[in-house]
């Protein structure tokens, strides 16, 4: 309750037993909130409410649009991280894409063969099941386009028809090499431009430098992680368990 014009009580009046005058109350309209109006709010009320909200936001240092944008970004990041967390790196991912049925593949794959995959990257790529296991691992890292490009180049080198050579080279370039290609591989600018010039007169060797760069990248980066992955260690455990 708010008071105004409160008179001072003197010592003399207090000892004389004279009751002090009652303080005057402010009108209720000055301290009670205004009644809620029915119907649509007036433009003046909307402007006043907006100004008050803006002053409050400025005082506490918040910006509602920016805050809502941040919340949406956080939700989007949590969604992406959730998808990544559900992306499995396990033996089951490998068996799902084997060229043969999983049980048959495990019967044919020996522990000795799987162990030899660690000898070199080329040994891994030359083995049917090693290639399938490595592809499954790259899918968990969202980088399978590197292996697909390497395989496409290997297939391209086997082309014997001159009529098909140019069209196959163009498809590979547009899918893997060109800027913003659907499955663009990670190569440097000089290699990309050299390959682009090679496309003017396509030959069986027009992708050699780009293929070598991608091979080196997988060998130095993805291959060591594959050997430490659950896909590979689980596969070794499965083959060893079958023998015991």
C-alpha positions in Angstrom: 0.0 0.0 0.0 1.4 3.4 -1.0 1.1 6.5 1.2 1.7 10.2 0.4 1.8 13.4 2.4 2.4 11.7 5.7 2.5 14.4 8.4 5.3 14.5 10.9 4.3 13.6 14.5 5.8 16.0 16.9 7.0 15.1 20.4 4.6 17.5 22.0 1.5 16.1 20.4 2.6 12.6 21.2 3.0 13.5 25.0 -0.3 15.4 25.0 -2.2 12.3 24.0 -3.4 13.9 20.8 -3.7 11.1 18.2 -1.7 11.8 15.0 -3.7 12.5 11.9 -4.3 9.4 9.7 -2.1 9.2 6.6 -3.8 9.9 3.3 -4.0 7.0 0.9 -3.3 7.4 -2.8 -6.3 6.8 -5.1 -6.8 3.1 -6.0 -6.4 3.9 -9.7 -2.8 4.9 -9.1 -1.6 1.7 -7.5 -4.1 -1.0 -8.6 -3.4 -2.7 -11.9 -5.9 -1.7 -14.6 -8.8 -4.0 -15.1 -8.5 -6.6 -17.9 -10.4 -5.5 -21.0 -12.4 -7.9 -23.1 -12.1 -8.0 -26.8 -9.0 -7.3 -28.9 -6.2 -5.2 -27.3 -5.9 -1.6 -28.4 -2.9 -0.5 -30.6 -1.8 1.7 -27.8 -1.8 -1.2 -25.4 0.1 -3.4 -27.8 2.8 -0.7 -28.3 3.1 -0.2 -24.5 3.4 -3.9 -23.9 6.0 -4.2 -26.7 8.0 -1.3 -25.3 7.9 -2.7 -21.8 9.1 -6.1 -23.0 11.8 -4.5 -25.1 13.0 -2.5 -22.0 13.0 -5.7 -20.0 14.9 -7.6 -22.6 17.5 -4.8 -22.8 17.8 -4.7 -19.0 18.4 -8.4 -18.6 20.5 -8.8 -21.7 18.2 -11.2 -23.7 17.1 -11.1 -27.2 14.0 -13.3 -27.8 14.5 -13.9 -31.5 18.2 -14.7 -31.0 17.3 -16.9 -28.0 14.7 -18.8 -30.0 17.3 -19.2 -32.8 19.8 -20.6 -30.4 17.3 -23.0 -29.0 16.5 -24.3 -32.5 20.2 -24.6 -33.2 20.7 -26.6 -30.0 17.8 -28.9 -30.8 19.2 -29.4 -34.3 22.7 -30.2 -32.9 21.2 -32.7 -30.4 19.3 -34.3 -33.2 22.5 -34.7 -35.3 24.4 -36.0 -32.3 21.6 -38.4 -31.7 21.8 -39.7 -35.2 25.6 -40.1 -34.9 25.2 -42.0 -31.6 22.9 -44.4 -33.3 25.4 -44.9 -36.1 26.8 -48.3 -35.2 30.4 -49.3 -35.5 30.1 -53.1 -34.9 30.5 -56.5 -36.4 26.8 -56.5 -37.4 27.3 -53.5 -39.8 30.0 -55.6 -41.6 27.9 -58.7 -42.0 25.0 -56.7 -43.3 26.8 -55.8 -46.5 28.9 -58.9 -47.1 28.9 -60.2 -50.7 27.8 -63.6 -49.4 25.4 -64.5 -46.6 26.9 -63.7 -43.1 27.1 -67.3 -41.9 28.6 -68.6 -45.1 31.1 -65.7 -45.1 32.2 -66.4 -41.5 32.8 -70.1 -42.4 35.0 -69.1 -45.3 36.9 -66.3 -43.5 39.7 -67.7 -41.3 41.4 -65.9 -38.5 44.7 -66.0 -40.5 43.1 -64.2 -43.4 41.5 -61.5 -41.2 44.8 -61.0 -39.4 46.6 -60.4 -42.7 44.4 -57.4 -43.3 46.7 -55.6 -40.8 49.8 -56.3 -42.9 49.1 -53.6 -45.4 46.3 -51.5 -46.8 46.6 -53.1 -50.3 46.2 -56.5 -48.7 42.9 -55.4 -47.2 41.6 -54.0 -50.4 42.5 -57.1 -52.4 40.5 -59.3 -50.1 36.7 -59.6 -50.8 35.7 -59.6 -47.2 38.3 -57.1 -46.2 37.0 -54.7 -48.8 33.4 -55.2 -47.5 34.5 -54.7 -43.9 36.4 -51.5 -44.7 33.4 -50.2 -46.6 31.2 -50.8 -43.6 33.7 -48.9 -41.4 33.8 -45.9 -43.8 30.0 -45.7 -43.7 30.2 -45.2 -40.0 32.5 -42.3 -40.6 30.5 -40.9 -43.5 33.5 -41.1 -45.9 32.7 -44.1 -48.1 32.9 -41.8 -51.2 36.7 -42.2 -51.0 36.5 -46.0 -51.4 33.8 -45.7 -54.0 35.9 -43.3 -56.1 38.9 -45.6 -55.9 36.8 -48.6 -57.0 35.3 -46.6 -59.8 38.8 -45.7 -61.0 39.9 -49.4 -60.9 36.8 -50.3 -62.9 37.5 -47.4 -65.3 41.0 -48.7 -66.1 39.5 -51.9 -67.4 37.5 -50.1 -70.1 38.3 -51.4 -73.5 35.7 -49.6 -75.6 36.9 -46.2 -76.8 33.3 -45.2 -77.3 32.5 -45.8 -73.6 35.7 -44.3 -72.3 34.7 -40.6 -72.5 31.2 -41.1 -71.1 32.5 -43.2 -68.1 35.2 -40.6 -67.4 32.6 -37.8 -67.4 30.4 -39.7 -65.0 33.2 -40.2 -62.6 34.4 -36.6 -62.8 30.8 -35.2 -62.2 30.2 -37.6 -59.3 33.5 -37.5 -57.4 35.8 -34.7 -58.7 33.9 -31.7 -59.7 33.3 -28.9 -57.2 30.2 -29.6 -55.2 29.9 -33.1 -56.7 27.3 -35.3 -55.0 30.1 -37.5 -53.6 33.0 -35.1 -53.8 36.3 -36.6 -52.6 38.9 -34.7 -50.6 41.7 -33.7 -53.0 43.7 -30.5 -53.4 43.0 -27.8 -56.0 46.0 -28.6 -58.2 44.9 -32.3 -58.5 41.3 -31.3 -59.3 42.4 -28.9 -62.0 44.8 -31.4 -63.5 42.0 -34.0 -63.7 39.8 -31.3 -65.2 42.3 -30.8 -68.0 42.7 -34.5 -68.5 39.0 -34.6 -69.3 39.6 -32.8 -72.5 41.2 -35.9 -73.9 40.2 -38.8 -71.6 42.5 -41.7 -71.3 42.8 -44.7 -69.0 45.3 -42.7 -66.8 43.3 -39.5 -66.5 42.3 -40.2 -62.9 45.7 -41.6 -61.8 46.8 -38.7 -59.7 43.4 -38.2 -58.0 43.1 -41.9 -57.3 46.6 -41.9 -55.8 45.8 -39.0 -53.5 42.6 -40.6 -52.3 44.4 -44.0 -51.8 47.1 -42.2 -49.7 44.5 -40.4 -47.7 42.7 -43.7 -46.8 45.9 -45.5 -46.1 47.2 -42.8 -43.7 43.9 -41.8 -42.1 41.1 -44.3 -42.3 43.0 -47.5 -42.4 44.7 -47.2 -39.0 41.3 -46.3 -37.4 39.8 -49.3 -39.1 42.3 -51.6 -37.5 41.3 -50.2 -34.1 37.6 -50.3 -34.8 35.0 -52.6 -33.3 34.1 -53.9 -36.8 37.6 -55.4 -37.2 38.2 -56.4 -33.6 34.7 -58.0 -33.3 35.3 -59.9 -36.6 38.6 -61.3 -35.3 36.9 -62.4 -32.1 34.1 -64.1 -34.1 36.6 -66.1 -36.3 38.6 -67.1 -33.2 35.5 -68.1 -31.3 34.4 -70.3 -34.2 37.7 -72.2 -34.1 37.6 -72.8 -30.3 
